[in-house]
Amino acid sequence: MGRLDGKVAVVTGAGSGIGRATALRFADEGARVVCADVSGQEEAVAARIGEAARAVHVDVTVPDDVARMIVAAEQHLGRLDVLVNNVGGGGDAMPLADMDEAAFDAIVALNLRSTFLGMRYAIPAMLRGGGGAIVNIASAAGLVGWKGLAAYSAAKGGVVQLTKSAALDYATAGIRINAICPGMTWTGRAGATDGEPPPPGSRPPQPLARWGLPEEIAAAAVFLASDEASFVTGAAVPVDGGYVAR
């Protein structure tokens, strides 16, 4: 038996990187998965999973799209047990005063507002089903800050605090809400192609002296989504090769 047998999950950003690894791992663990993405690659990921998946084209900054994603889980897969909010990006690195207002707003919308929207529409569905688990993908940058990425760090810090406060709101309603804070992870934003390992000798500045892999973030998401984490809520879990502990 898989650790997520019988559960229905929505994974955003499922077309590549951490989202793709999470959708595939969830399916391997027995979940049925709504693969949500704006890239079009969600179709290929859902096809790889097979009958246990459904692809939905979603812009997570658009409320109607997010609502439709949750409806897809309920109408086509019968319920919603797990949401993984996994969309984000930091934009170009620059000092704070060099960033214009539109760029700041776009980064906050992509990272923080999208997380709010996902929870806003998923929580009523989970309440209808008797509970659930939400896993928000934040960042080590939301815990310690990264030079040149002030807006991204602020948005991901907001995700951490949104997670903690919402966890308190629904602690007695059967909904657990946690965050994962990845360190430097080998995804497309770092130059990776899905399935290809980091180049030999590549050592980002984190104590384990290597890139994190999307599959390692997915493994943490499986735990937080599963009944094994039944006493875990409001946590922000660094999966960062020791970056935050330095």
N, C-alpha and C positions, 0 to 999 in steps of 0.2 A: 504494500500500500504506500502511496505517495504522501508526503507531508501536507499536501493541499488537496487531497481527494475530496471531491464533491463541492469544492469552492468555485465561485465565479469571480474572476478578477478583471479589472480594467487597468491596462498599463499604457500610459502616455509616452510619447517619444519612442514607440516600440519599433520604429523602422530601422534603428541603428544603435550602436554603442551599448550603453547600460540598459536602455529600454528593450532593445532586441534581446540581449542576454537574459534579462529578467522575464520577458514573455516566454522565451524558450524554456528556461528553467522552471517556471511556474507550470507550464504544460507537462514537462517531464515529471513534476511532482503531483500530477493528477488534476490540476485546475483546468477549467475552461476559461479562455482568455479573449477579451476584446483588445485587439491590437490597434491602438489609436496613434495617428501621426499625421502630419501635414505634408510629408515628403512624397507620398505615394509608395514608399518602400514597405509600408505596413501590409500591403497586399501580399508581398513575397514572404514576409514573416508568417502571416496567417496561413498561407498555402503550405509552408513547411510544417507547421503544426498539424494542419489537417482539419478534420471535422470538429475538433475541440476549440477552434478559434474562429473569430469573426473580425474582419478588418473594417475600421471606420476612419474615414478621412476627417481629421479634426484640427482646427486651429484653436489651441487651448486658451488664447486670449479673447476669444469670441464666446460670450455666454450661450448663445443658441447652439453653437457647435458642442460645447461641453455638455449641455443638457441632452443633446441628441446622443452623445456617447453613453451617457448613463441609461437612457431609454433603450439603447441597443442591448445593453447587458440584461435589463429586465425583460424586455419583450422577446429577445431571441435566445437568451440563455437562461431565463427564468428567474434571476435574482441578481443581487450584487453583494458579495462578501468582502472583496478586497479592492482597494484603489491604490495604485502606485503613481504618484505625481512625479514624473521624471523629465520634465522639460526645463531647459535652462540654457543660458549662454551669457558670456561676459562682455561681448563686444571688443573693440580695440582697447588695448591698454594705454592709459594716458593719465596725467595728473588731473585731479578733480576739477580744477578751474578751467581746464581745456575742454571739458565736456559740455555740450550744449543741452538745453532742456529736453529736446525731443529724444536725444540718445538716452538720457537718464530715464525718461518716462518709458521708453521702449524696453529697457533692461528690467525695470521694475515690473512692467506688465508681463513680460515673458517669464520671469522667475518667481515673483511673489503673487501678483494678481492671479496668475494662472493656477497657482496652488490653492488660493482662496476659492476660485471658481470650482475647481475640482471637488474640494471638500463641500462647498455650498450645495452642489447638486448631488453628490454621492451620499451625504449623511442622511437625507430623508429616505433614500432608497434602502440604506442599511437599516434604518429604524423600522421600515416596513418589514424587513426580513428578519428582525430580531437581533441585529448587531453586525459587527464587521471589524475590519482592520484597515487603517490607512497608513501608508508608508510614503513619506515625503522625502524626495532626494534633495537635500540641501547641499552643503559643501563645507570643507574645512575652512574656506574663506569666510563662512558665516560665523565661525568661532574665533578666528584670530585676525582676520583682515589680510588682504593681499595688496601690496603696493601696485598702483596703477589701475586697480580694479575696484575703486571705491563704491561705485553704484552696484556692481555685482555683489561685493561683500555685504553691502547694506541690505540688498534684496534677499540674499541667502540667510543673513542674520535674521531678517524678518520671517523667513520660512521657519527657522528654528523656534522663534517666539510664537508664531502662529500655531505651530505644532503643540507647544507646551500648553498654551491657553486653551486651544480646542480640546486637547486631551482632558483637561479639567472639566470643560463643559459637558463632555459625554462619558465621563468615567463611570457613571452609574447607569448608563444606557446601553452597555454592551458593545461600545465602539472604542477600540484602542487606536491611538494616533501616535506615531513615532516618526522620527527623522533619521536618515542616514547622511553622514557628512563625509563624502569621499575626498581623498587627497588627489594627487595628480594621477589621472587614470588614462590608460591607453585607449582612447576613442578617436573618432574622426577629427575632433577639435585639436587633438594632439598630433594629427598627421597619420593616424592609423587607418588601415583598411580592415573591415570586419574579418576576423579569422586569422589575421597575420600578427605574429608576435612583435614586440618592440625590437628595434635593432640591437645587435650585441653591443654591450658597453654603454648603452643609454642609461644614465643614472640621474633622475631628477632629484632635487634637494629635499628628500625626506629620509628619515633614519634607516628604513629598510633598504634604501639605495637602489630602488627599482620602481618601475611603473606599477600602479595597481591595474588589475585587469577587470573588464566589465563583469566577468563571471564571478569575481570576488564580491563585487557590490551586489550582484544578483543573489548570491548565497546569503548575505545578510538580510536582504529583502524577504527571502523565503522564510527565514527564522522569524522575523517580525510579523509576517503575515500568517504564520502558522499558529496552531494551538500550543506549541511549545513555548511561545512568548505570552501566554495568557495572563501573566502577572507583570507585563511590561507595557507601560504607557507613559507618554510625555517625555520619552528619552530622545536625546540627540546623540547618535552612536557614531563616533569617528571610525571610518574604515579608510585609513589614510597613511599606512606605513609608518605611523608614529609622528606624523607632521605636527599635530597639535601638542603632543607631549614634549616637544623639544624645549 
